[in-house]
């Protein structure tokens, strides 16, 4: 049965009781999951498989911890998530029309992360110079002491949203670091130490200027460097992410879009599911999605923006 596709097996299992039981072989579905999962281009807070699925050999799993690999595959695969999205109630279009009659402020997002500065191709420059993908609505009108500036775009040429890009240092310092191949100090955060039990813990806080941004935005875009040939400090990245989305800085449950970004299509990438586990996104309390993205041609960017705008719309409707 391994020669059949997962979709064919699901159809076969719906024919009668015998095939329904036959196609639920856990070893078969574990094979499908580990084979197909690296090729999926997105994963979210609802569909991320448990990390133990990858870390434990099938022979180590006993009857008490046996995973329903078929259910995990169906929950995680992109085709299933797309079908659930397409089956949303039809009244949403009417609701959107009625909401369009009411003047609303455009959604604002804070974009940050090492993928903005470490890649050979600039994601921000590409976003500003590809009107066929993202049309600029308004040029930068505000700046925060040289750290970042807000740019408004049109999604699908009609829905307006604003992105405030936050860099770890000024442009002069970033250029010097790339030229001299040195590491810059991230000026968006500062460290604080505290005593937890018998240990000294170090955590990050955002500086005052960035705090003002976090207090007003509707969500966050984190640009991760997904190039497999680079060295990454994911623990430090997680600490920065948690500092930015601290519930004390703004409304709870604001969505976070993770752009798992490479410079070019042919660069070997870290699969988005592995990226989610490396960043320990299961620790986050709000909706999130990891979307594979390519800076050179913006592949995947619109899928991520669409998800982000829908999450904000859903949150506002509650």
C-alpha positions, -999 to +999 in steps of 0.1 A: +000+000+000+030+023+003+028+028-035-006+045-031-008+082-021-022+092+013-052+106-005-058+074-024-056+054+009-081+077+025-105+071-004-099+034-002-106+034+035-140+049+030-152+020+008-159-005+036-150-017+071-122-040+060-103-014+041-110+013+068-090-009+093-064-020+068-053+015+057-048+026+093-014+008+096+006+032+119+039+021+104+027+030+069+014+065+080+046+072+100+065+065+068+042+090+049+046+116+076+084+115+078+086+114+040+063+142+031+067+165+061+100+182+049+083+192+017+054+211+032+058+248+029+038+259+060+027+247+094+007+264+121-001+262+158-030+238+152-011+214+129+024+211+142+032+174+150+047+165+183+085+166+184+086+130+198+074+117+165+108+126+150+130+118+180+118+083+188+122+052+166+091+032+159+105+003+178+107+025+210+070+032+210+048+009+230+010+004+230+005+031+257+022+058+236+013+047+201+006+077+179-024+078+155-001+087+126-029+087+101-047+114+122-015+134+126-008+133+089-043+144+080-042+172+105-008+184+094-009+181+056-014+213+036-041+198+014-063+191+044-058+226+058-066+241+025-098+221+022-109+232+057-102+268+047-122+266+016-152+251+035-156+282+057-191+296+059-203+316+029-216+345+051-179+356+056-180+374+023-212+393+034-196+401+068-165+414+050-187+436+028-206+451+057-173+457+075-160+475+045-187+501+049-172+510+083-140+530+083-113+510+100-077+516+107-054+495+086-038+466+104-002+472+116+025+447+120+060+448+135+085+429+114+119+419+128+143+390+129+178+379+117+165+370+082+161+407+075+199+413+079+218+381+073+205+370+039+223+379+006+190+391-008+171+418+011+134+408+017+124+444+024+140+458-007+123+431-028+089+439-011+093+475-021+103+469-057+078+442-068+045+459-074+032+428-092+034+410-058+029+438-033+018+473-043+030+501-021+001+522-008+021+548+012+058+557+014+075+557+048+060+585+069+075+578+104+107+565+118+119+554+153+153+568+157+167+551+126+156+516+138+127+512+114+100+528+093+064+521+085+054+512+049+018+506+038+010+479+012-020+466-006-028+429-004-045+417-036-046+454-046-075+462-022-067+454+015-044+479+030-019+470+058+012+485+074+045+470+082+069+486+106+104+471+100+126+469+131+163+464+126+188+454+153+211+483+144+213+512+121+219+507+083+255+520+086+263+495+113+247+466+094+267+474+063+299+476+083+292+443+099+286+426+066+317+441+051+339+432+080+321+399+087+315+408+123+286+403+146+266+434+157+250+440+191+212+439+188+201+473+201+164+464+202+168+445+235+186+448+268+193+420+292+181+417+328+191+391+354+168+375+380+171+347+405+149+317+399+154+291+426+191+286+430+200+298+395+205+331+379+183+336+349+189+361+321+160+374+300+155+401+274+133+433+274+127+456+245+140+492+246+116+520+250+112+529+213+105+493+204+081+490+233+060+518+218+057+498+186+047+466+204+019+484+223+001+495+191+006+468+165-020+441+156+005+413+151+041+404+144+062+391+115+094+373+124+118+367+096+140+337+104+171+327+085+162+292+071+194+286+052+207+252+063+244+261+058+243+289+084+249+287+122+218+298+142+212+305+178+176+295+181+175+298+219+185+334+217+160+340+189+132+325+210+142+349+239+139+379+215+105+367+202+091+362+237+103+397+247+085+412+217+052+394+222+052+399+259+015+401+269+023+431+292+031+451+260-002+449+243-034+430+236-032+392+241-034+366+213-020+388+186-009+365+157+027+359+148+037+351+112+071+334+109+087+338+075+112+309+072+133+327+046+162+319+023+179+342-002+172+321-033+151+291-044+182+268-049+195+274-013+191+243+009+166+252+035+155+240+070+119+226+065+093+248+082+082+220+106+118+217+118+120+255+121+089+255+143+105+230+166+139+247+167+123+279+177+101+260+203+070+277+190+048+253+211+057+277+239+037+305+223+002+313+236-011+330+205-019+319+169+012+315+148+022+301+114+055+293+098+056+300+061+085+291+037+096+322+019+122+331-007+135+367-006+146+369-043+111+363-057+088+366-026+075+331-030+053+322-001+050+358+012+014+364+001+003+331+017+017+343+050+002+378+047-032+364+039-031+342+070-020+371+091-048+394+079-074+367+083-063+361+119-065+398+127-100+400+111-111+370+131-097+385+163-115+418+156-148+401+149-148+384+183 
